[in-house]
Amino acid sequence: MRVVPLALLLLVAPALAQERYREPVVFGRSHNDPATGRKILQSKIWLMDSDGSKLRALTEGETYDDHPSLYSDLQHVLYSEFPVNRLDIKAGAKLIKLNIYTGARETVAEAPGCALHHASLSPFADLLAYHRDCGPRRSQWIGWGPDAYEVPTIATNGVAVPGGILYMSEKNRGVPGLREVAIARLEGRGRGATVTLLTDDTVLHRRPAISPNGKQIAWQTNAAGPEDEIFLAESDGSNPRNLTKGPGNDGHPWFSRDGRTLVFESDRTGTWEIWRYDFASGQSRQLTFGGKAFESTRPRM
């Protein structure tokens, strides 16, 4: 047994405490040239605590790192990695698991000739949903490894829930100028699956999230006007209300683990930044301040 002097422990302990994240938030960040506005890096994965502190980059290099999610252990991040620094389906992509403390990484899902992207870990036992694009065939999948299965309908930006998925259902997919998208919930598999629309499908309802207790959903929508706002409703879509009501566009909401707040992206300051909404106070707080150098989007807690 190794004996460590108390004095050494007292020196090391504060340093370790500073490195730990109380309530980590991961998000995607584009790096810009502040002078020209030109993109230097399209998307890398960044990390901060829920008050905006301890901000740092998790990934670097010439890959395009897409849509991060946190595992429930709050020590690992899942994201999609394209080999080129742009969202290029033809280039293929794999799902990567990254330890936020050690930097250790592993490939957890890949398919030759396919792009696995827009991955999402739900608040329910790290259930996985992701896009699987293999040439002309594009579909949404749920689950890990041999237990994964294809969603039997056109679905995008999904969040897996017990027994199904919460997703975007696009009525006129691929028709220019006629995008009409509903938030929908699918239950079951194959031909026995049932789909319930939780919103209308006459405007753009997008990017749904579900609370950890499963009782509420949040999403971004232009139902209240030309700009996107964050809406909240019961899990069946009833009692929808506008949370953000602010200038600019608000999107990509995600609930905190305790359900008391949610994080979202907003361009209300003129550039894309990460904000946090508190349900008790009804107030929003800006967490990132990238200015002209960075665009911060797609937060997850």
Sequence and secondary structure as in RCSB ss.txt:
>XXXX:A:sequence
MRVVPLALLLLVAPALAQERYREPVVFGRSHNDPATGRKILQSKIWLMDSDGSKLRALTEGETYDDHPSLYSDLQ
HVLYSEFPVNRLDIKAGAKLIKLNIYTGARETVAEAPGCALHHASLSPFADLLAYHRDCGPRRSQWIGWGPDAYE
VPTIATNGVAVPGGILYMSEKNRGVPGLREVAIARLEGRGRGATVTLLTDDTVLHRRPAISPNGKQIAWQTNAAG
PEDEIFLAESDGSNPRNLTKGPGNDGHPWFSRDGRTLVFESDRTGTWEIWRYDFASGQSRQLTFGGKAFESTRPR
M
>XXXX:A:secstr
     HHHHHHHHHHHHHHS SSEEEEEEEEE TTT  EEEEEEEEEEETTS S EES  SSSEEEEEEE TTSS
EEEEEEESSSS  GGG BEEEEEETTT  EEEEE  TT EEEEEEE TTTT EEEEEEETTEEEEEESSGGG EE
 SS  EEEEEETTEEEEEEETTTT TT   EEEEEEESSGGG EEEESS SSSBEEEEEE TTSSEEEEEE TTS
SS EEEEEETTS S EES   SS EEEEEE TTSSEEEEEE TTSS EEEEEETTT  EEE    TTTEEEEEEE
 
